[in-house]
Amino acid sequence: MPRITSMILLLLTGACSREQKSSSGEGASTPSHGSCPAGSSGLTLPAGFCATVFADHLGHARDIVVASNGDVFVNTWGGNNYRTAPPPAGFLVALRDTKHSGSADTIVRFGPTPDRSATGGTGIALYDGYLYAEAGSDIVRYRLPAGELRPDTTSETVVSGLPITGDHAMHPFVIDGRGALYVDVGSATNSCQVDNRQVASPGQNPCTELETRGGIWKFDANTTGQSFSPAQRFVTGLRNGVGIAIDPADGTVYATQHGRDQLGDNFPALYTMQQSAELPAEELVHLAAGADYGWPTCYFDGAQKKLVLAPEYGGDGGKAVGECANKAPPVAFFPAHWAPDGLVFYSGSMFPARYRGGIFIAFHGSWNRMVGPQEGYNLVFLPFAQGQSAATYEIFADGFAGPAVDPVKADHRPVGLAVAPDGALFVADDQGGRIWRIAYGAGPS
């Protein structure tokens, strides 16, 4: 199991002049728009990087994948999108840049059209000639001939019956090179209380929702007609593992964890609102079959760098550890309530060498930091090698939210990440329906 590593929060020194240091202590780089046209992307990036708007106003754009020929596919199913209405037809969007300009000039939609209130729809992947996508409570696949934007058949159901009720209804997933399909099934509640999100309500003991929620499930991407059940659970104790990725170096699986909410709201005798804004840390975990990462009994305290008992299960405000000593710790952690959604290992060669093999994480942004401003709404880079992270992470891209860093008023909220064959990094946004292409050097060619 990879070791725990401490994360040092970089201080922001200004909206457009942030110093970023590498884990090896190599100098600093001044963020800029690289060679992009001035103001074209709205993002702040390290020197030499260029972000262009690949597509815009696509709807509730969540996860994204790039084919070997550079075609881009994105899942836009469901969700209460504050900026745009549901698309006229087709929740799956295929995009092609025929002019190599850095922007899509061919856009095709296919699949059914969910209504605005629909839930369940984040995951997307390409595997063995098929495009896989989460559609409500199912994972479906379309046969996609090489080089084509539109499937030549109707969909087949790979997995049906995924839970879509409660607090976390979407099911991001990843497929490894052997066809193992790892699916997040987020918790139905915040912390498995008897009365969800209510003051002083105790935790259910045992937490029966762990039978079908709060973990990662494993299926076979090569087999259609599978039904969701407790039998396919791979790991447990993950409240909501939205970001899932395969480390190409060794084929192992990693996931992010959204830490629980409302410590101060629900247990004011134990936590101040300032503590509630800073607890618990968001996590990056290594997925090992049968592992238990602690939810809902435990949460990760970033200041103490350890898992501690949750107040619903006998916790005393952060001192007691109890059974949490036996839970699987994270390999890295980040500030509270930033909401890590997208996760990808950088497997390209376009970016400078120090980025290769490292991890990018898209933080969707907080809604519940009641003391001080909301935070997140950015893209972070974490140096990573041989199952271990470096001592520091960097805020790689910022400015997604625009002038209002707020879940409702933000211009954009980053979610999906994908590395293209040429090494460019694509970022999808579910607030404004935008996709950015981030490149290093002269940009598109």
VMD Tcl script that draws the C-alpha trace (Angstrom):
set ca {
  {0.00 0.00 0.00}
  {1.51 3.40 -0.91}
  {2.56 5.50 2.03}
  {0.71 8.57 3.33}
  {2.23 11.79 2.13}
  {1.67 15.25 3.49}
  {0.28 17.94 1.25}
  {1.42 21.54 1.63}
  {-1.10 24.14 0.59}
  {0.39 26.72 -1.77}
  {-0.46 30.27 -0.84}
  {-2.21 32.29 -3.48}
  {-0.36 35.51 -4.21}
  {-2.78 36.99 -6.70}
  {-5.30 36.08 -9.33}
  {-2.78 36.17 -12.17}
  {0.62 35.90 -10.48}
  {0.86 32.63 -8.58}
  {4.25 31.11 -7.79}
  {4.36 27.38 -8.37}
  {7.25 25.21 -7.19}
  {8.13 21.73 -8.27}
  {8.69 18.94 -5.76}
  {12.39 19.00 -6.58}
  {12.64 22.70 -5.76}
  {13.25 23.77 -9.35}
  {12.59 27.50 -9.59}
  {9.19 28.98 -10.09}
  {7.09 29.60 -13.15}
  {4.86 32.57 -13.73}
  {1.38 31.65 -14.99}
  {0.43 33.03 -18.35}
  {-1.71 32.32 -21.35}
  {1.30 30.88 -23.18}
  {0.98 31.44 -26.91}
  {-2.83 31.62 -26.79}
  {-4.64 34.67 -28.11}
  {-5.06 37.10 -25.24}
  {-8.10 36.28 -23.14}
  {-9.10 33.33 -25.29}
  {-9.48 30.77 -22.51}
  {-10.02 32.67 -19.27}
  {-7.55 30.35 -17.52}
  {-4.35 31.08 -15.67}
  {-1.61 28.56 -16.49}
  {2.14 28.10 -15.96}
  {4.40 29.81 -18.46}
  {4.60 28.08 -21.82}
  {1.14 26.50 -21.63}
  {-1.74 27.47 -23.87}
  {-5.45 26.83 -23.28}
  {-7.96 27.18 -26.09}
  {-11.73 26.68 -26.02}
  {-12.24 23.46 -27.93}
  {-16.06 23.63 -27.69}
  {-18.69 25.54 -25.75}
  {-22.32 25.37 -24.58}
  {-22.52 21.59 -24.82}
  {-24.79 21.08 -21.82}
  {-23.97 19.28 -18.59}
  {-20.52 18.08 -19.75}
  {-19.02 15.63 -17.28}
  {-16.42 12.97 -18.12}
  {-14.50 13.06 -21.37}
  {-12.39 10.67 -23.46}
  {-10.18 11.14 -26.51}
  {-9.82 8.53 -29.27}
  {-6.54 7.52 -30.92}
  {-7.28 9.83 -33.88}
  {-7.97 12.81 -31.63}
  {-11.79 12.68 -31.69}
  {-13.34 13.76 -28.39}
  {-16.37 12.18 -26.70}
  {-18.19 13.61 -23.68}
  {-21.10 12.49 -21.48}
  {-23.69 15.23 -20.83}
  {-26.47 13.18 -19.21}
  {-28.69 14.81 -16.61}
  {-27.89 17.13 -13.76}
  {-29.26 20.51 -12.81}
  {-27.09 22.62 -15.08}
  {-27.34 26.29 -14.10}
  {-26.18 27.67 -17.42}
  {-27.78 25.70 -20.22}
  {-30.92 23.71 -20.95}
  {-30.69 20.04 -21.97}
  {-29.45 19.51 -25.52}
  {-32.07 19.09 -28.26}
  {-31.09 15.46 -28.85}
  {-28.45 13.01 -27.70}
  {-26.63 12.95 -24.36}
  {-23.36 11.79 -25.93}
  {-21.38 14.38 -27.86}
  {-18.66 13.56 -30.39}
  {-16.33 16.35 -31.52}
  {-13.67 16.59 -34.24}
  {-11.17 19.29 -35.12}
  {-10.71 18.78 -38.87}
  {-8.70 21.98 -39.33}
  {-6.24 21.33 -36.45}
  {-7.12 24.75 -35.11}
  {-7.61 23.75 -31.48}
  {-11.40 24.05 -31.76}
  {-13.99 21.47 -32.80}
  {-15.67 22.22 -36.12}
  {-17.70 19.00 -36.33}
  {-20.09 18.15 -33.50}
  {-22.37 15.10 -33.49}
  {-24.90 14.04 -30.84}
  {-26.33 10.57 -30.33}
  {-28.08 8.48 -27.72}
  {-31.35 9.30 -25.93}
  {-32.17 12.76 -24.59}
  {-32.53 12.88 -20.78}
  {-34.72 15.53 -19.25}
  {-33.35 18.26 -17.01}
  {-34.23 16.39 -13.81}
  {-32.49 13.17 -14.87}
  {-29.71 11.84 -12.63}
  {-26.86 9.45 -13.25}
  {-24.54 10.32 -16.09}
  {-20.84 11.01 -15.74}
  {-18.75 8.06 -16.85}
  {-17.44 7.50 -20.38}
  {-14.67 5.33 -21.83}
  {-13.34 3.79 -25.04}
  {-12.45 0.10 -25.00}
  {-11.97 -2.57 -27.65}
  {-13.95 -0.84 -30.41}
  {-16.79 0.35 -28.19}
  {-17.76 3.62 -26.56}
  {-19.01 3.00 -23.02}
  {-21.19 5.53 -21.20}
  {-23.22 5.87 -18.04}
  {-26.88 6.52 -18.87}
  {-29.01 6.95 -15.77}
  {-28.94 3.68 -13.83}
  {-27.14 1.77 -16.60}
  {-23.78 1.53 -18.26}
  {-24.23 1.06 -21.98}
  {-21.92 0.64 -24.94}
  {-22.03 1.53 -28.63}
  {-19.94 -0.17 -31.29}
  {-17.80 2.58 -32.74}
  {-15.92 1.80 -35.97}
  {-12.40 3.17 -35.98}
  {-12.30 6.80 -37.05}
  {-16.07 7.28 -36.88}
  {-17.85 9.90 -34.79}
  {-21.21 8.13 -34.69}
  {-21.85 4.49 -33.68}
  {-23.17 2.12 -36.33}
  {-25.49 0.27 -33.90}
  {-27.90 0.96 -31.08}
  {-26.61 0.60 -27.53}
  {-26.13 -2.60 -25.57}
  {-26.55 -2.63 -21.78}
  {-23.41 -3.76 -19.96}
  {-24.59 -3.12 -16.38}
  {-28.11 -2.28 -15.23}
  {-29.70 -1.33 -11.93}
  {-27.08 1.08 -10.53}
  {-28.55 3.10 -7.63}
  {-29.51 6.67 -8.59}
  {-31.27 7.89 -5.44}
  {-29.96 10.01 -2.60}
  {-27.03 12.39 -2.34}
  {-24.70 10.88 -4.95}
  {-26.43 9.53 -8.02}
  {-23.77 9.50 -10.74}
  {-21.41 6.62 -11.54}
  {-18.07 7.52 -13.09}
  {-16.00 4.53 -14.16}
  {-12.77 3.39 -15.74}
  {-11.82 0.32 -17.78}
  {-8.37 -1.24 -17.58}
  {-6.49 -2.96 -20.39}
  {-7.97 -6.37 -19.54}
  {-11.56 -5.17 -19.51}
  {-12.06 -4.80 -15.77}
  {-14.74 -2.15 -15.31}
  {-14.46 -0.19 -12.05}
  {-17.58 1.82 -11.17}
  {-18.12 4.34 -8.38}
  {-21.36 3.92 -6.43}
  {-21.48 6.94 -4.14}
  {-23.25 7.06 -0.81}
  {-26.95 7.87 -0.51}
  {-26.26 10.08 2.51}
  {-23.68 12.47 3.90}
  {-22.53 10.32 6.82}
  {-25.07 7.47 7.19}
  {-27.00 9.25 9.92}
  {-30.35 7.94 11.08}
  {-31.72 11.29 9.86}
  {-29.56 12.49 6.97}
  {-27.81 15.85 7.55}
  {-29.69 16.57 10.79}
  {-28.21 18.05 13.97}
  {-26.84 15.43 16.39}
  {-28.41 12.50 14.56}
  {-26.31 9.37 15.25}
  {-24.90 7.12 12.58}
  {-26.69 3.95 11.62}
  {-24.77 1.05 13.13}
  {-24.19 -0.96 11.11}
  {-24.43 1.36 8.11}
  {-26.61 -0.86 5.94}
  {-26.25 1.34 2.85}
  {-22.67 0.07 2.55}
  {-24.17 -3.13 1.14}
  {-25.01 -1.30 -2.08}
  {-23.41 2.17 -1.79}
  {-20.24 3.92 -0.69}
  {-17.61 2.01 -2.66}
  {-16.22 0.87 -6.00}
  {-17.83 -2.04 -7.85}
  {-16.06 -4.24 -10.41}
  {-17.64 -5.68 -13.56}
  {-16.47 -7.14 -16.88}
  {-16.56 -4.67 -19.77}
  {-16.63 -7.56 -22.25}
  {-19.93 -8.94 -20.94}
  {-23.39 -7.50 -21.55}
  {-26.46 -8.05 -19.39}
  {-24.80 -7.77 -15.97}
  {-26.95 -6.65 -13.03}
  {-25.79 -4.57 -10.11}
  {-25.69 -6.37 -6.76}
  {-23.59 -6.40 -3.55}
  {-21.58 -9.32 -4.96}
  {-19.48 -7.15 -7.31}
  {-18.25 -4.74 -4.64}
  {-14.47 -4.23 -5.01}
  {-13.76 -1.81 -2.13}
  {-15.85 -0.13 0.53}
  {-15.78 3.00 2.69}
  {-15.61 5.57 -0.13}
  {-18.27 8.23 0.27}
  {-18.03 9.33 -3.36}
  {-15.12 8.35 -5.59}
  {-15.85 10.55 -8.58}
  {-12.33 10.53 -10.01}
  {-11.10 7.06 -11.03}
  {-7.99 6.36 -13.10}
  {-5.56 3.61 -14.05}
  {-1.85 4.22 -13.48}
  {-0.35 3.28 -16.86}
  {2.96 2.48 -15.17}
  {1.63 -0.62 -13.39}
  {-2.10 -0.94 -14.18}
  {-3.24 -0.24 -10.62}
  {-6.36 1.79 -9.88}
  {-6.70 5.06 -7.96}
  {-9.69 7.12 -6.92}
  {-10.46 10.41 -5.23}
  {-12.76 10.65 -2.24}
  {-15.13 13.52 -1.48}
  {-14.91 14.08 2.26}
  {-18.10 14.35 4.29}
  {-19.91 17.64 4.92}
  {-21.37 19.61 7.84}
  {-19.30 18.72 10.88}
  {-19.97 22.16 12.35}
  {-23.61 22.34 11.26}
  {-24.58 18.96 12.67}
  {-22.27 18.78 15.68}
  {-21.79 22.37 16.90}
  {-20.74 21.20 20.37}
  {-17.66 19.51 18.88}
  {-16.69 21.68 15.89}
  {-16.58 25.39 15.14}
  {-17.65 26.54 11.70}
  {-14.00 27.36 10.96}
  {-13.06 23.76 11.73}
  {-15.96 22.59 9.60}
  {-14.60 24.60 6.67}
  {-11.21 22.93 7.01}
  {-12.31 19.35 7.73}
  {-12.12 16.72 6.46}
  {-9.40 16.62 3.82}
  {-10.20 15.42 0.31}
  {-8.32 12.21 -0.50}
  {-6.54 10.27 -3.21}
  {-6.60 6.54 -2.50}
  {-5.04 3.46 -4.03}
  {-7.72 0.83 -4.68}
  {-6.84 -2.62 -3.35}
  {-9.40 -5.43 -3.49}
  {-11.38 -5.66 -0.26}
  {-9.96 -2.48 1.27}
  {-12.03 -0.26 3.59}
  {-11.30 3.49 3.43}
  {-13.32 4.41 6.49}
  {-16.55 6.13 5.48}
  {-18.83 6.74 7.37}
  {-17.10 5.72 10.61}
  {-13.96 7.78 9.94}
  {-12.78 10.91 8.20}
  {-9.27 12.10 7.32}
  {-7.93 15.02 9.36}
  {-5.37 16.80 7.19}
  {-3.80 18.72 10.07}
  {-3.20 15.56 12.09}
  {-2.53 13.49 8.96}
  {-4.63 10.56 10.13}
  {-8.10 9.03 10.08}
  {-10.19 9.84 13.15}
  {-13.61 8.77 14.40}
  {-16.60 10.63 13.01}
  {-18.93 12.21 15.58}
  {-21.81 9.99 14.44}
  {-19.78 6.97 15.61}
  {-18.39 8.12 18.94}
  {-15.89 10.72 17.75}
  {-14.97 13.53 20.12}
  {-14.06 16.29 17.70}
  {-10.92 14.78 16.26}
  {-8.95 13.14 19.07}
  {-10.33 9.60 19.13}
  {-9.10 7.15 16.48}
  {-10.56 3.82 17.54}
  {-11.24 1.43 14.66}
  {-10.00 4.03 12.16}
  {-6.48 2.81 12.87}
  {-7.40 -0.26 10.81}
  {-8.80 1.59 7.81}
  {-6.84 2.22 4.60}
  {-5.25 5.71 4.57}
  {-4.93 7.93 1.48}
  {-1.77 8.28 -0.57}
  {-2.31 12.06 -0.76}
  {-4.77 14.63 0.54}
  {-6.02 18.11 -0.30}
  {-7.97 20.98 1.29}
  {-11.48 20.31 2.54}
  {-14.55 20.57 0.32}
  {-12.70 21.26 -2.91}
  {-14.64 18.33 -4.47}
  {-12.17 16.27 -6.57}
  {-14.04 15.10 -9.67}
  {-11.68 14.39 -12.57}
  {-8.53 12.28 -12.22}
  {-6.01 11.35 -14.91}
  {-2.38 10.23 -15.09}
  {-0.39 12.26 -17.58}
  {0.75 9.69 -20.15}
  {1.69 12.09 -22.93}
  {5.01 13.53 -24.05}
  {3.99 17.08 -25.02}
  {4.33 18.56 -21.53}
  {7.76 19.03 -19.92}
  {9.34 15.89 -18.49}
  {8.45 16.68 -14.88}
  {4.73 16.23 -15.66}
  {5.07 12.77 -17.17}
  {3.58 10.04 -15.01}
  {2.10 12.62 -12.65}
  {-1.54 13.15 -11.78}
  {-3.99 15.91 -12.73}
  {-7.10 16.37 -10.59}
  {-10.05 18.62 -11.45}
  {-11.67 20.18 -8.38}
  {-15.34 20.97 -8.95}
  {-15.38 23.50 -6.07}
  {-16.96 23.85 -2.66}
  {-20.43 24.93 -1.60}
  {-20.11 24.47 2.15}
  {-17.13 26.45 3.40}
  {-19.31 28.69 5.55}
  {-16.37 30.65 6.97}
  {-14.40 32.53 4.35}
  {-14.70 32.18 0.55}
  {-15.56 29.02 -1.35}
  {-12.52 27.22 -2.76}
  {-11.44 24.74 -5.40}
  {-12.72 25.40 -8.95}
  {-9.24 24.60 -10.25}
  {-6.97 21.99 -11.77}
  {-4.16 20.59 -9.65}
  {-1.00 18.72 -10.63}
  {0.53 16.15 -8.27}
  {3.96 14.67 -9.08}
  {3.66 10.91 -8.76}
  {5.89 7.90 -9.39}
  {6.08 4.27 -8.30}
  {2.90 4.50 -6.26}
  {4.05 7.51 -4.25}
  {3.25 11.20 -4.46}
  {5.64 14.07 -3.97}
  {5.46 16.34 -0.94}
  {3.67 19.16 -2.75}
  {0.95 19.66 -5.27}
  {0.54 22.64 -7.58}
  {-2.46 24.61 -8.72}
  {-1.87 24.09 -12.43}
  {-4.91 25.86 -13.92}
  {-7.20 28.40 -12.30}
  {-9.80 30.95 -13.33}
  {-12.57 28.49 -14.23}
  {-15.11 30.13 -11.91}
  {-14.55 33.65 -13.18}
  {-15.29 36.57 -10.85}
  {-17.78 34.66 -8.67}
  {-16.25 31.68 -6.85}
  {-19.60 30.19 -5.99}
  {-21.35 26.97 -7.06}
  {-24.34 28.78 -8.58}
  {-22.71 31.92 -9.95}
  {-19.44 30.44 -11.22}
  {-18.94 30.64 -14.96}
  {-17.43 27.16 -15.14}
  {-16.73 24.17 -12.87}
  {-14.12 21.66 -14.10}
  {-15.00 17.95 -14.02}
  {-13.70 15.61 -16.73}
  {-10.06 15.16 -17.77}
  {-8.45 13.27 -20.64}
  {-5.01 13.12 -22.24}
  {-5.03 13.19 -26.06}
  {-2.68 11.11 -28.23}
  {-0.63 14.23 -28.99}
  {-0.21 14.91 -25.27}
  {-2.69 17.79 -24.94}
  {-4.91 17.80 -21.85}
  {-8.68 18.19 -22.27}
  {-10.89 19.58 -19.49}
  {-14.71 19.44 -19.43}
  {-17.00 21.77 -17.48}
  {-20.55 20.92 -16.38}
  {-21.60 24.49 -15.55}
  {-21.19 26.24 -18.88}
  {-20.69 23.17 -21.03}
  {-17.21 24.15 -22.14}
  {-14.22 22.00 -23.15}
  {-10.67 23.36 -23.03}
  {-7.60 22.00 -24.76}
  {-4.41 22.69 -22.81}
  {-1.17 22.38 -24.76}
  {2.47 23.22 -24.19}
  {4.42 25.31 -26.67}
  {2.96 26.72 -29.83}
  {-0.48 25.19 -29.37}
  {-2.41 23.36 -32.14}
  {-0.60 22.31 -35.29}
}
mol new
graphics top color blue
foreach p $ca { graphics top sphere $p radius 0.5 }
foreach p [lrange $ca 0 end-1] q [lrange $ca 1 end] { graphics top cylinder $p $q radius 0.2 }
display resetview
